[in-house]
């Protein structure tokens, strides 16, 4: 095969791999939750790292989606905080 054909094939493989990676990261993002023994700082660090990986894979999350998913992933003990933040966002 020619070098050009090989390059086209490699680009196709990379594009397919990137799409699969992006889809996997999106699923992880939509299901992220704070662990029982995890601190808020650790949880937020995981969210930030995951959104950065998503952007690198070509599936960036908007700021509002990142905030929404982050709040959804907090345990029930944060319900009052979540309600307050959502109320402030809606009225602001």
SEFI-338055 format. One record per residue: residue number from 1; residue in three letters; x, y, z of N, C-alpha, C, CB in turn. Coordinates in Angstrom, 1 decimal. Glycine has a CB too. Layout:
BEGIN
kese=NUM | rodren=ALA | n.x=X | n.y=Y | n.z=Z | ca.x=X | ca.y=Y | ca.z=Z | c.x=X | c.y=Y | c.z=Z | cb.x=X | cb.y=Y | cb.z=Z
...
//
This chain:
BEGIN
kese=1 | rodren=UNK | n.x=0.8 | n.y=-1.2 | n.z=0.0 | ca.x=0.0 | ca.y=0.0 | ca.z=0.0 | c.x=0.9 | c.y=1.2 | c.z=0.0 | cb.x=-0.9 | cb.y=0.0 | cb.z=1.2
kese=2 | rodren=UNK | n.x=0.3 | n.y=2.3 | n.z=-0.5 | ca.x=1.1 | ca.y=3.5 | ca.z=-0.5 | c.x=1.0 | c.y=4.2 | c.z=0.8 | cb.x=0.5 | cb.y=4.5 | cb.z=-1.6
kese=3 | rodren=UNK | n.x=2.0 | n.y=5.1 | n.z=1.0 | ca.x=2.0 | ca.y=5.9 | ca.z=2.3 | c.x=0.7 | c.y=6.7 | c.z=2.5 | cb.x=3.2 | cb.y=6.8 | cb.z=2.3
kese=4 | rodren=UNK | n.x=0.2 | n.y=7.2 | n.z=1.4 | ca.x=-1.1 | ca.y=8.0 | ca.z=1.4 | c.x=-2.2 | c.y=7.1 | c.z=1.9 | cb.x=-1.4 | cb.y=8.6 | cb.z=0.1
kese=5 | rodren=UNK | n.x=-2.3 | n.y=5.9 | n.z=1.4 | ca.x=-3.4 | ca.y=5.0 | ca.z=1.8 | c.x=-3.3 | c.y=4.6 | c.z=3.3 | cb.x=-3.4 | cb.y=3.7 | cb.z=0.9
kese=6 | rodren=UNK | n.x=-2.0 | n.y=4.4 | n.z=3.7 | ca.x=-1.8 | ca.y=4.1 | ca.z=5.1 | c.x=-2.2 | c.y=5.2 | c.z=6.0 | cb.x=-0.3 | cb.y=3.7 | cb.z=5.3
kese=7 | rodren=UNK | n.x=-1.9 | n.y=6.4 | n.z=5.6 | ca.x=-2.2 | ca.y=7.6 | ca.z=6.4 | c.x=-3.7 | c.y=7.8 | c.z=6.5 | cb.x=-1.6 | cb.y=8.9 | cb.z=5.8
kese=8 | rodren=UNK | n.x=-4.4 | n.y=7.6 | n.z=5.4 | ca.x=-5.9 | ca.y=7.7 | ca.z=5.4 | c.x=-6.5 | c.y=6.6 | c.z=6.3 | cb.x=-6.4 | cb.y=7.5 | cb.z=4.0
kese=9 | rodren=UNK | n.x=-5.9 | n.y=5.4 | n.z=6.3 | ca.x=-6.4 | ca.y=4.3 | ca.z=7.2 | c.x=-6.1 | c.y=4.7 | c.z=8.7 | cb.x=-5.7 | cb.y=3.0 | cb.z=6.8
kese=10 | rodren=UNK | n.x=-5.0 | n.y=5.2 | n.z=9.0 | ca.x=-4.6 | ca.y=5.6 | ca.z=10.3 | c.x=-5.6 | c.y=6.7 | c.z=10.8 | cb.x=-3.2 | cb.y=6.0 | cb.z=10.4
kese=11 | rodren=UNK | n.x=-5.8 | n.y=7.7 | n.z=10.0 | ca.x=-6.8 | ca.y=8.8 | ca.z=10.4 | c.x=-8.1 | c.y=8.2 | c.z=10.7 | cb.x=-6.8 | cb.y=9.8 | cb.z=9.2
kese=12 | rodren=UNK | n.x=-8.6 | n.y=7.3 | n.z=9.9 | ca.x=-9.9 | ca.y=6.7 | ca.z=10.1 | c.x=-10.0 | c.y=5.9 | c.z=11.4 | cb.x=-10.2 | cb.y=5.7 | cb.z=8.9
kese=13 | rodren=UNK | n.x=-8.9 | n.y=5.2 | n.z=11.7 | ca.x=-8.9 | ca.y=4.4 | ca.z=12.9 | c.x=-8.8 | c.y=5.4 | c.z=14.1 | cb.x=-7.6 | cb.y=3.5 | cb.z=13.0
kese=14 | rodren=UNK | n.x=-8.0 | n.y=6.4 | n.z=14.0 | ca.x=-7.9 | ca.y=7.4 | ca.z=15.1 | c.x=-9.3 | c.y=8.1 | c.z=15.3 | cb.x=-6.8 | cb.y=8.5 | cb.z=14.8
kese=15 | rodren=UNK | n.x=-10.0 | n.y=8.5 | n.z=14.2 | ca.x=-11.3 | ca.y=9.1 | ca.z=14.3 | c.x=-12.3 | c.y=8.2 | c.z=15.0 | cb.x=-11.8 | cb.y=9.5 | cb.z=12.9
kese=16 | rodren=UNK | n.x=-12.3 | n.y=7.0 | n.z=14.6 | ca.x=-13.2 | ca.y=6.0 | ca.z=15.2 | c.x=-12.9 | c.y=5.8 | c.z=16.7 | cb.x=-13.2 | cb.y=4.6 | cb.z=14.5
kese=17 | rodren=UNK | n.x=-11.6 | n.y=5.7 | n.z=17.0 | ca.x=-11.2 | ca.y=5.5 | ca.z=18.4 | c.x=-11.6 | c.y=6.8 | c.z=19.3 | cb.x=-9.7 | cb.y=5.3 | cb.z=18.5
kese=18 | rodren=UNK | n.x=-11.4 | n.y=7.9 | n.z=18.7 | ca.x=-11.7 | ca.y=9.2 | ca.z=19.4 | c.x=-13.2 | c.y=9.3 | c.z=19.6 | cb.x=-11.2 | cb.y=10.4 | cb.z=18.6
kese=19 | rodren=UNK | n.x=-14.0 | n.y=8.9 | n.z=18.7 | ca.x=-15.5 | ca.y=8.9 | ca.z=18.8 | c.x=-15.9 | c.y=7.9 | c.z=19.9 | cb.x=-16.2 | cb.y=8.5 | cb.z=17.5
kese=20 | rodren=UNK | n.x=-15.3 | n.y=6.7 | n.z=20.0 | ca.x=-15.6 | ca.y=5.8 | ca.z=21.0 | c.x=-15.2 | c.y=6.3 | c.z=22.4 | cb.x=-15.0 | cb.y=4.4 | cb.z=20.7
kese=21 | rodren=UNK | n.x=-14.0 | n.y=6.9 | n.z=22.4 | ca.x=-13.6 | ca.y=7.4 | ca.z=23.7 | c.x=-14.5 | c.y=8.6 | c.z=24.2 | cb.x=-12.1 | cb.y=8.0 | cb.z=23.5
kese=22 | rodren=UNK | n.x=-14.9 | n.y=9.4 | n.z=23.3 | ca.x=-15.8 | ca.y=10.5 | ca.z=23.6 | c.x=-17.1 | c.y=10.0 | c.z=24.1 | cb.x=-16.0 | cb.y=11.4 | cb.z=22.4
kese=23 | rodren=UNK | n.x=-17.6 | n.y=9.0 | n.z=23.5 | ca.x=-18.9 | ca.y=8.4 | ca.z=23.9 | c.x=-18.8 | c.y=7.8 | c.z=25.3 | cb.x=-19.4 | cb.y=7.4 | cb.z=22.9
kese=24 | rodren=UNK | n.x=-17.7 | n.y=7.1 | n.z=25.6 | ca.x=-17.4 | ca.y=6.5 | ca.z=26.9 | c.x=-17.3 | c.y=7.6 | c.z=28.0 | cb.x=-16.2 | cb.y=5.7 | cb.z=26.8
kese=25 | rodren=UNK | n.x=-16.6 | n.y=8.7 | n.z=27.7 | ca.x=-16.4 | ca.y=9.7 | ca.z=28.6 | c.x=-17.7 | c.y=10.4 | c.z=28.9 | cb.x=-15.4 | cb.y=10.8 | cb.z=28.1
kese=26 | rodren=UNK | n.x=-18.6 | n.y=10.6 | n.z=27.9 | ca.x=-19.9 | ca.y=11.2 | ca.z=28.1 | c.x=-20.7 | c.y=10.4 | c.z=29.0 | cb.x=-20.6 | cb.y=11.4 | cb.z=26.7
kese=27 | rodren=UNK | n.x=-20.7 | n.y=9.1 | n.z=28.8 | ca.x=-21.5 | ca.y=8.2 | ca.z=29.7 | c.x=-20.9 | c.y=8.3 | c.z=31.2 | cb.x=-21.4 | cb.y=6.7 | cb.z=29.3
kese=28 | rodren=UNK | n.x=-19.6 | n.y=8.3 | n.z=31.3 | ca.x=-19.0 | ca.y=8.5 | ca.z=32.7 | c.x=-19.5 | c.y=9.8 | c.z=33.3 | cb.x=-17.5 | cb.y=8.4 | cb.z=32.6
kese=29 | rodren=UNK | n.x=-19.5 | n.y=10.8 | n.z=32.5 | ca.x=-19.8 | ca.y=12.2 | ca.z=33.0 | c.x=-21.3 | c.y=12.2 | c.z=33.4 | cb.x=-19.6 | cb.y=13.2 | cb.z=31.9
kese=30 | rodren=UNK | n.x=-22.2 | n.y=11.6 | n.z=32.6 | ca.x=-23.6 | ca.y=11.7 | ca.z=33.0 | c.x=-23.9 | c.y=10.8 | c.z=34.2 | cb.x=-24.4 | cb.y=11.2 | cb.z=31.8
kese=31 | rodren=UNK | n.x=-23.0 | n.y=9.9 | n.z=34.5 | ca.x=-23.3 | ca.y=9.0 | ca.z=35.7 | c.x=-22.3 | c.y=9.3 | c.z=36.9 | cb.x=-23.1 | cb.y=7.6 | cb.z=35.3
kese=32 | rodren=UNK | n.x=-21.6 | n.y=10.4 | n.z=36.8 | ca.x=-20.6 | ca.y=10.7 | ca.z=37.9 | c.x=-21.4 | c.y=11.0 | c.z=39.2 | cb.x=-19.7 | cb.y=11.8 | cb.z=37.5
kese=33 | rodren=UNK | n.x=-20.9 | n.y=10.4 | n.z=40.3 | ca.x=-21.5 | ca.y=10.7 | ca.z=41.6 | c.x=-20.3 | c.y=10.8 | c.z=42.6 | cb.x=-22.5 | cb.y=9.6 | cb.z=42.1
kese=34 | rodren=UNK | n.x=-20.6 | n.y=11.5 | n.z=43.7 | ca.x=-19.6 | ca.y=11.7 | ca.z=44.7 | c.x=-19.6 | c.y=10.4 | c.z=45.6 | cb.x=-19.9 | cb.y=12.9 | cb.z=45.6
kese=35 | rodren=UNK | n.x=-18.4 | n.y=9.9 | n.z=45.8 | ca.x=-18.2 | ca.y=8.7 | ca.z=46.6 | c.x=-18.5 | c.y=8.9 | c.z=48.0 | cb.x=-16.8 | cb.y=8.1 | cb.z=46.4
kese=36 | rodren=UNK | n.x=-18.9 | n.y=7.8 | n.z=48.7 | ca.x=-19.2 | ca.y=7.9 | ca.z=50.1 | c.x=-18.1 | c.y=8.5 | c.z=51.0 | cb.x=-19.6 | cb.y=6.5 | cb.z=50.7
kese=37 | rodren=UNK | n.x=-16.9 | n.y=8.1 | n.z=50.8 | ca.x=-15.8 | ca.y=8.6 | ca.z=51.6 | c.x=-15.0 | c.y=9.7 | c.z=50.8 | cb.x=-14.9 | cb.y=7.5 | cb.z=51.9
kese=38 | rodren=UNK | n.x=-15.5 | n.y=10.2 | n.z=49.8 | ca.x=-14.8 | ca.y=11.2 | ca.z=49.0 | c.x=-15.2 | c.y=12.6 | c.z=49.5 | cb.x=-15.2 | cb.y=11.1 | cb.z=47.5
kese=39 | rodren=UNK | n.x=-14.2 | n.y=13.5 | n.z=49.5 | ca.x=-14.4 | ca.y=14.9 | ca.z=49.9 | c.x=-15.0 | c.y=15.6 | c.z=48.7 | cb.x=-13.1 | cb.y=15.6 | cb.z=50.4
kese=40 | rodren=UNK | n.x=-15.6 | n.y=16.8 | n.z=49.0 | ca.x=-16.1 | ca.y=17.6 | ca.z=47.9 | c.x=-15.0 | c.y=18.0 | c.z=47.0 | cb.x=-16.8 | cb.y=18.9 | cb.z=48.5
kese=41 | rodren=UNK | n.x=-13.9 | n.y=18.4 | n.z=47.5 | ca.x=-12.7 | ca.y=18.7 | ca.z=46.7 | c.x=-12.3 | c.y=17.6 | c.z=45.7 | cb.x=-11.5 | cb.y=19.2 | cb.z=47.6
kese=42 | rodren=UNK | n.x=-12.2 | n.y=16.4 | n.z=46.3 | ca.x=-11.9 | ca.y=15.2 | ca.z=45.4 | c.x=-12.9 | c.y=15.0 | c.z=44.3 | cb.x=-11.7 | cb.y=14.0 | cb.z=46.3
kese=43 | rodren=UNK | n.x=-14.2 | n.y=15.1 | n.z=44.7 | ca.x=-15.2 | ca.y=14.9 | ca.z=43.7 | c.x=-15.2 | c.y=16.0 | c.z=42.6 | cb.x=-16.6 | cb.y=15.0 | cb.z=44.4
kese=44 | rodren=UNK | n.x=-15.0 | n.y=17.2 | n.z=43.0 | ca.x=-14.9 | ca.y=18.3 | ca.z=42.0 | c.x=-13.7 | c.y=18.1 | c.z=41.2 | cb.x=-14.9 | cb.y=19.7 | cb.z=42.7
kese=45 | rodren=UNK | n.x=-12.6 | n.y=17.7 | n.z=41.7 | ca.x=-11.4 | ca.y=17.4 | ca.z=40.9 | c.x=-11.7 | c.y=16.3 | c.z=39.9 | cb.x=-10.3 | cb.y=16.9 | cb.z=41.8
kese=46 | rodren=UNK | n.x=-12.4 | n.y=15.3 | n.z=40.2 | ca.x=-12.8 | ca.y=14.2 | ca.z=39.2 | c.x=-13.6 | c.y=14.8 | c.z=38.1 | cb.x=-13.5 | cb.y=13.1 | cb.z=39.9
kese=47 | rodren=UNK | n.x=-14.6 | n.y=15.7 | n.z=38.5 | ca.x=-15.5 | ca.y=16.3 | ca.z=37.5 | c.x=-14.7 | c.y=17.1 | c.z=36.6 | cb.x=-16.6 | cb.y=17.1 | cb.z=38.2
kese=48 | rodren=UNK | n.x=-13.8 | n.y=18.0 | n.z=37.1 | ca.x=-12.9 | ca.y=18.8 | ca.z=36.3 | c.x=-12.0 | c.y=18.0 | c.z=35.3 | cb.x=-12.1 | cb.y=19.8 | cb.z=37.1
kese=49 | rodren=UNK | n.x=-11.4 | n.y=17.0 | n.z=35.9 | ca.x=-10.6 | ca.y=16.1 | ca.z=35.0 | c.x=-11.3 | c.y=15.4 | c.z=33.9 | cb.x=-9.9 | cb.y=15.1 | cb.z=35.9
kese=50 | rodren=UNK | n.x=-12.5 | n.y=15.0 | n.z=34.3 | ca.x=-13.4 | ca.y=14.3 | ca.z=33.3 | c.x=-13.8 | c.y=15.3 | c.z=32.2 | cb.x=-14.6 | cb.y=13.7 | cb.z=33.9
kese=51 | rodren=UNK | n.x=-14.2 | n.y=16.5 | n.z=32.5 | ca.x=-14.6 | ca.y=17.5 | ca.z=31.5 | c.x=-13.5 | c.y=17.9 | c.z=30.6 | cb.x=-15.3 | cb.y=18.7 | cb.z=32.2
kese=52 | rodren=UNK | n.x=-12.2 | n.y=17.9 | n.z=31.2 | ca.x=-11.1 | ca.y=18.2 | ca.z=30.4 | c.x=-10.8 | c.y=17.1 | c.z=29.4 | cb.x=-9.8 | cb.y=18.4 | cb.z=31.3
kese=53 | rodren=UNK | n.x=-10.9 | n.y=15.8 | n.z=29.8 | ca.x=-10.8 | ca.y=14.7 | ca.z=28.9 | c.x=-11.8 | c.y=14.7 | c.z=27.8 | cb.x=-10.8 | cb.y=13.4 | cb.z=29.7
kese=54 | rodren=UNK | n.x=-13.0 | n.y=15.1 | n.z=28.2 | ca.x=-14.1 | ca.y=15.2 | ca.z=27.2 | c.x=-13.8 | c.y=16.2 | c.z=26.1 | cb.x=-15.5 | cb.y=15.5 | cb.z=27.9
kese=55 | rodren=UNK | n.x=-13.3 | n.y=17.4 | n.z=26.6 | ca.x=-12.9 | ca.y=18.4 | ca.z=25.6 | c.x=-11.8 | c.y=17.9 | c.z=24.7 | cb.x=-12.5 | cb.y=19.7 | cb.z=26.3
kese=56 | rodren=UNK | n.x=-10.8 | n.y=17.2 | n.z=25.2 | ca.x=-9.7 | ca.y=16.7 | ca.z=24.4 | c.x=-10.3 | c.y=15.7 | c.z=23.4 | cb.x=-8.7 | cb.y=16.1 | cb.z=25.3
kese=57 | rodren=UNK | n.x=-11.3 | n.y=15.0 | n.z=23.7 | ca.x=-11.9 | ca.y=13.9 | ca.z=22.8 | c.x=-12.9 | c.y=14.5 | c.z=21.9 | cb.x=-12.5 | cb.y=12.8 | cb.z=23.7
kese=58 | rodren=UNK | n.x=-13.1 | n.y=15.8 | n.z=21.9 | ca.x=-14.0 | ca.y=16.5 | ca.z=21.0 | c.x=-15.5 | c.y=16.5 | c.z=21.4 | cb.x=-13.9 | cb.y=15.8 | cb.z=19.7
kese=59 | rodren=UNK | n.x=-15.8 | n.y=16.2 | n.z=22.7 | ca.x=-17.1 | ca.y=16.2 | ca.z=23.2 | c.x=-17.2 | c.y=17.1 | c.z=24.5 | cb.x=-17.7 | cb.y=14.8 | cb.z=23.5
kese=60 | rodren=UNK | n.x=-16.9 | n.y=18.4 | n.z=24.3 | ca.x=-16.9 | ca.y=19.2 | ca.z=25.4 | c.x=-18.3 | c.y=19.4 | c.z=26.1 | cb.x=-16.4 | cb.y=20.6 | cb.z=25.1
kese=61 | rodren=UNK | n.x=-18.3 | n.y=19.5 | n.z=27.4 | ca.x=-19.5 | ca.y=19.8 | ca.z=28.1 | c.x=-19.7 | c.y=21.3 | c.z=28.4 | cb.x=-19.6 | cb.y=19.0 | cb.z=29.5
kese=62 | rodren=UNK | n.x=-20.8 | n.y=21.8 | n.z=28.1 | ca.x=-21.0 | ca.y=23.2 | ca.z=28.4 | c.x=-20.9 | c.y=23.5 | c.z=29.9 | cb.x=-22.4 | cb.y=23.7 | cb.z=27.9
kese=63 | rodren=UNK | n.x=-20.7 | n.y=24.7 | n.z=30.3 | ca.x=-20.6 | ca.y=25.1 | ca.z=31.7 | c.x=-21.8 | c.y=24.7 | c.z=32.4 | cb.x=-20.3 | cb.y=26.6 | cb.z=31.8
kese=64 | rodren=UNK | n.x=-23.0 | n.y=25.1 | n.z=31.9 | ca.x=-24.3 | ca.y=24.8 | ca.z=32.5 | c.x=-24.5 | c.y=23.3 | c.z=32.7 | cb.x=-25.4 | cb.y=25.4 | cb.z=31.8
kese=65 | rodren=UNK | n.x=-24.1 | n.y=22.5 | n.z=31.7 | ca.x=-24.3 | ca.y=21.0 | ca.z=31.8 | c.x=-23.3 | c.y=20.5 | c.z=32.9 | cb.x=-24.0 | cb.y=20.3 | cb.z=30.5
kese=66 | rodren=UNK | n.x=-22.1 | n.y=21.0 | n.z=32.9 | ca.x=-21.1 | ca.y=20.6 | ca.z=34.0 | c.x=-21.6 | c.y=20.9 | c.z=35.4 | cb.x=-19.7 | cb.y=21.3 | cb.z=33.7
kese=67 | rodren=UNK | n.x=-22.2 | n.y=22.1 | n.z=35.6 | ca.x=-22.7 | ca.y=22.4 | ca.z=36.9 | c.x=-23.9 | c.y=21.5 | c.z=37.2 | cb.x=-23.2 | cb.y=23.9 | cb.z=36.9
kese=68 | rodren=UNK | n.x=-24.8 | n.y=21.3 | n.z=36.3 | ca.x=-26.0 | ca.y=20.5 | ca.z=36.5 | c.x=-25.6 | c.y=19.1 | c.z=36.9 | cb.x=-26.9 | cb.y=20.4 | cb.z=35.3
kese=69 | rodren=UNK | n.x=-24.6 | n.y=18.5 | n.z=36.1 | ca.x=-24.2 | ca.y=17.1 | ca.z=36.4 | c.x=-23.5 | c.y=17.0 | c.z=37.7 | cb.x=-23.3 | cb.y=16.6 | cb.z=35.3
kese=70 | rodren=UNK | n.x=-22.7 | n.y=18.0 | n.z=38.0 | ca.x=-22.0 | ca.y=18.1 | ca.z=39.3 | c.x=-22.9 | c.y=18.1 | c.z=40.5 | cb.x=-21.0 | cb.y=19.3 | cb.z=39.4
kese=71 | rodren=UNK | n.x=-24.0 | n.y=18.9 | n.z=40.4 | ca.x=-25.0 | ca.y=18.9 | ca.z=41.4 | c.x=-25.8 | c.y=17.6 | c.z=41.5 | cb.x=-25.9 | cb.y=20.1 | cb.z=41.2
kese=72 | rodren=UNK | n.x=-26.1 | n.y=17.1 | n.z=40.4 | ca.x=-26.8 | ca.y=15.8 | ca.z=40.4 | c.x=-26.0 | c.y=14.7 | c.z=41.1 | cb.x=-27.2 | cb.y=15.4 | cb.z=39.0
kese=73 | rodren=UNK | n.x=-24.7 | n.y=14.8 | n.z=41.0 | ca.x=-23.9 | ca.y=13.7 | ca.z=41.5 | c.x=-23.6 | c.y=13.8 | c.z=43.0 | cb.x=-22.6 | cb.y=13.7 | cb.z=40.8
kese=74 | rodren=UNK | n.x=-24.1 | n.y=14.9 | n.z=43.6 | ca.x=-23.9 | ca.y=15.1 | ca.z=45.1 | c.x=-24.9 | c.y=14.2 | c.z=45.8 | cb.x=-24.1 | cb.y=16.6 | cb.z=45.5
kese=75 | rodren=UNK | n.x=-24.5 | n.y=13.7 | n.z=47.0 | ca.x=-25.4 | ca.y=12.8 | ca.z=47.8 | c.x=-26.6 | c.y=13.6 | c.z=48.4 | cb.x=-24.6 | cb.y=12.1 | cb.z=48.9
kese=76 | rodren=UNK | n.x=-27.6 | n.y=12.9 | n.z=48.9 | ca.x=-28.8 | ca.y=13.5 | ca.z=49.4 | c.x=-28.5 | c.y=14.5 | c.z=50.6 | cb.x=-29.7 | cb.y=12.5 | cb.z=50.0
kese=77 | rodren=UNK | n.x=-27.3 | n.y=14.3 | n.z=51.3 | ca.x=-27.0 | ca.y=15.2 | ca.z=52.3 | c.x=-26.7 | c.y=16.7 | c.z=51.8 | cb.x=-25.8 | cb.y=14.7 | cb.z=53.1
kese=78 | rodren=UNK | n.x=-26.6 | n.y=16.8 | n.z=50.5 | ca.x=-26.4 | ca.y=18.1 | ca.z=49.9 | c.x=-27.6 | c.y=18.7 | c.z=49.3 | cb.x=-25.3 | cb.y=18.1 | cb.z=48.9
kese=79 | rodren=UNK | n.x=-28.8 | n.y=18.1 | n.z=49.5 | ca.x=-30.0 | ca.y=18.5 | ca.z=48.9 | c.x=-30.3 | c.y=20.0 | c.z=49.1 | cb.x=-31.2 | cb.y=17.7 | cb.z=49.3
kese=80 | rodren=UNK | n.x=-30.1 | n.y=20.5 | n.z=50.4 | ca.x=-30.4 | ca.y=21.9 | ca.z=50.7 | c.x=-29.5 | c.y=22.8 | c.z=49.9 | cb.x=-30.3 | cb.y=22.1 | cb.z=52.2
kese=81 | rodren=UNK | n.x=-28.2 | n.y=22.5 | n.z=49.8 | ca.x=-27.3 | ca.y=23.3 | ca.z=49.1 | c.x=-27.6 | c.y=23.3 | c.z=47.6 | cb.x=-25.8 | cb.y=22.7 | cb.z=49.2
kese=82 | rodren=UNK | n.x=-28.0 | n.y=22.1 | n.z=47.0 | ca.x=-28.4 | ca.y=22.0 | ca.z=45.6 | c.x=-29.6 | c.y=22.9 | c.z=45.3 | cb.x=-28.7 | cb.y=20.5 | cb.z=45.2
kese=83 | rodren=UNK | n.x=-30.6 | n.y=22.8 | n.z=46.2 | ca.x=-31.8 | ca.y=23.6 | ca.z=46.0 | c.x=-31.5 | c.y=25.1 | c.z=46.0 | cb.x=-32.8 | cb.y=23.3 | cb.z=47.1
kese=84 | rodren=UNK | n.x=-30.7 | n.y=25.5 | n.z=47.0 | ca.x=-30.3 | ca.y=26.9 | ca.z=47.1 | c.x=-29.5 | c.y=27.4 | c.z=45.8 | cb.x=-29.4 | cb.y=27.1 | cb.z=48.3
kese=85 | rodren=UNK | n.x=-28.6 | n.y=26.6 | n.z=45.4 | ca.x=-27.8 | ca.y=27.0 | ca.z=44.2 | c.x=-28.7 | c.y=27.0 | c.z=42.9 | cb.x=-26.7 | cb.y=26.0 | cb.z=44.0
kese=86 | rodren=UNK | n.x=-29.6 | n.y=26.1 | n.z=42.8 | ca.x=-30.5 | ca.y=26.1 | ca.z=41.6 | c.x=-31.5 | c.y=27.2 | c.z=41.7 | cb.x=-31.3 | cb.y=24.7 | cb.z=41.6
kese=87 | rodren=UNK | n.x=-31.9 | n.y=27.6 | n.z=42.9 | ca.x=-32.8 | ca.y=28.7 | ca.z=43.0 | c.x=-32.1 | c.y=30.0 | c.z=42.7 | cb.x=-33.4 | cb.y=28.8 | cb.z=44.5
kese=88 | rodren=UNK | n.x=-30.9 | n.y=30.2 | n.z=43.2 | ca.x=-30.1 | ca.y=31.4 | ca.z=42.8 | c.x=-29.8 | c.y=31.5 | c.z=41.3 | cb.x=-28.8 | cb.y=31.3 | cb.z=43.6
kese=89 | rodren=UNK | n.x=-29.5 | n.y=30.4 | n.z=40.7 | ca.x=-29.3 | ca.y=30.4 | ca.z=39.3 | c.x=-30.5 | c.y=30.8 | c.z=38.5 | cb.x=-28.8 | cb.y=29.0 | cb.z=38.8
kese=90 | rodren=UNK | n.x=-31.7 | n.y=30.3 | n.z=38.9 | ca.x=-32.9 | ca.y=30.6 | ca.z=38.2 | c.x=-33.3 | c.y=32.0 | c.z=38.4 | cb.x=-34.0 | cb.y=29.7 | cb.z=38.8
kese=91 | rodren=UNK | n.x=-33.0 | n.y=32.6 | n.z=39.6 | ca.x=-33.5 | ca.y=34.0 | ca.z=39.8 | c.x=-32.4 | c.y=35.0 | c.z=39.4 | cb.x=-33.8 | cb.y=34.1 | cb.z=41.3
kese=92 | rodren=UNK | n.x=-31.2 | n.y=34.5 | n.z=39.1 | ca.x=-30.1 | ca.y=35.4 | ca.z=38.8 | c.x=-30.1 | c.y=35.8 | c.z=37.4 | cb.x=-28.8 | cb.y=34.9 | cb.z=39.2
//
